[in-house]
Amino acid sequence: MSFDYQVYLLDGMTVNEAVTENEDGSYTIFVNKNLCESKRMSAIKHALSHIKNFDFGKSDVQEIESTAHERV
């Protein structure tokens, strides 16, 4: 499966990462710029697992995060 995404490092985030699905079907991953390199990579992997598992169509956030953390 292939999908398009871009990653932006942002200063001032209160979470490690956030993901948005764009109108064109691509994704934007925002990563906390203040994380060390290894935590940035983990944050990106976490975001990609949400994309790969179609989590944007699900509604139970607790279940989504619980399952995502089991996959990483």
Summary of the structure (lengths in Angstrom):
residues: 72
radius of gyration: 12.0
end to end distance: 18.4
largest distance: 32.8
contacts: 174
relative contact order: 0.19
helix: 42%
strand: 24%
